[in-house]
Amino acid sequence: MQAPQLSEQELIRRDKLKQLLELGIDPYPAPLYPVNITASTIKLNYKGEENKADFAEVCLAGRIMGVRDMGKASFAVLQDSTGKIQLYVKRDEICPGEDKTLYDKVWKHLTDIGDIIGVKGFVFTTKTGETSVHVKELTFLTKSLKPLPVVKEKEGETFDAVTDLEFKYRQRYADLIINPQVKDVFIKRTTLINTIREYLNAQGAIEVDTPVLQSIPGGAAARPFITHHNALDIPFYLRIANELYLKRLIVGGFDWVYEFSRNFRNEGMDRTHNPEFTVLEWYTAYKDYYWMMEVTENLMEKIALALHGTTVVTVGDKQIDFKAPFKRVPIYDAIKDHTGIDVTEMDEEGLRNACKQLGIHVEASMGKGKLIDEIFGSKCEGNYTQPTFIIDYPVEMSPLTKKHRSKPGLVERFELMVNGKEIANAYSELNDPIDQRERFEEQLKLMARGDDEAMFIDHDFLRSLEYGMPPTSGIGIGIDRLCMLMTNQPSIQDVLLFPQMRPEGGQEA
């Protein structure tokens, strides 16, 4: 991307920068500044005469978000990481001595909205009842060379409601400045992840790290990103899932392992898909998918309580209740309920006819599993608003899943649907190495038909199974989609600090 041409306002700010330097003022001084309080702490705790002695010497720093000039004095709005507070700046107090012109030169003419300053002083209450900081010393910390995109002021407060999504996602740093409430989403995201981590750690689970660069992209049906390892002179893939590595650890003797995994899938982008995303996966020895359903619904309930203090979460115009237990619906029953068609005994040709009857476009490369998945995704998935486990999938849809103990042709698998989208996918894991090899070979046949999401054969993983993996249950939870639900955000881009975007202007970056 070529450097953009400077606007008139940017040129003016650069000239102010030059003038500051000529006055001997460093606009980018050394980073140490003795902050001892924040805006929110002052506003929450200052009680006027009752405790003003505790606020007689405050030092805080932040960004100027508004200024009202009163001649020899000014009111300004300072925004730090916790919120905003009003400043009272008086010429005779920040420019003691002979040269009173510094106030006019620096504060009134060389300072801009967006500049970062440090102030020392005391807290007081104005005649209008506004808690403010009476500034006794002001220090320039950072000169802002680019004007904030839109800053409006009403009743002494700066505000803006940015609706330009291109701006919001591409310039998240600026979006966070002028819309600090956006930060709350990401604070809740951190709370969500920490709640899960604390829950799993308390159960005795071990957090691990597995490779992002993989010689074989395994653990899911997805199109991978391909790169090249120069030293080894072989292709590598960015991981699409960490499942097969975590199962290797179960083989090696760990009873319960988990990982918050950054995964990469070279697929489309929409409001619920981003090519780089976060998934939590965990695997537990000597457990099955029935146990996993109970743990999952209890964890979801715990997350809702941690973020909202209630199990009922507002999502758009809906109220979603994460109170356990959740409803359980077999996938064939779901399809019959929402299409009127019983696909239980259908072969591939019958499923293709069913898709045609339902107006669902399918590709020649799709096998039986993909066809059932298309029917469910197109006609059923969106109907499950309240948390619902869709269970007992056909074996063709689940190449890594143990066959059902009592239902031939099915596997012990569930997907958690909430607000019409999959949030989690879990199995009783397949630990029969011969059966697993046959399932992989079926995937190779699909790959030969042109299915670019079919799984590779991972011979090392098969070798690990031959040593013996205990009965195991595993799950993958989409952290980004879960965060969308729990923070009432309409798009996955709203819960990613820096979502992927095309290069600006359509040019190569």
Secondary structure, 3 states (H helix, E strand, C coil): CCCCCCCHHHHHHHHHHHHHHHCCCCCCCCCCCCCCCCHHHHHHHCCHHHCHHHHCCEEEEEEEEEEEECCCEEEEEEEECCEEEEEEEEHHHHCCCCCCHHHHHHHHHCCCCCCEEEEEEEEEECCCCCEEEEEEEEEEEECCCCCCCCCEEECCEEECCCCCHHHHHHCHHHHHHHCCCHHHHHHHHHHHHHHHHHHHHHCCCEECCCCCEECCCCCCCCCCCEEEECCCCEEEEECCCCHHHHHHHHHCCCCEEEEEEEEECCCCCECCECCEEEEEEEEEECCCHHHHHHHHHHHHHHHHHHHHCCCEEEECCEEEECCCCCEEEEHHHHHHHHHCCCCCCCCHHHHHHHHHHHCCCCCCCCCHHHHHHHHHHHHCHHHCCCCEEEECCEHHHCCCECECCCCCCEECEEEEEECCEEEEEEEEECCCHHHHHHHHHHHHHHHHCCCCCCCCCCHHHHHHHHHCCCCEEEEEEEHHHHHHHHHCCCCHHHHCCCCCCCCHHHCCC
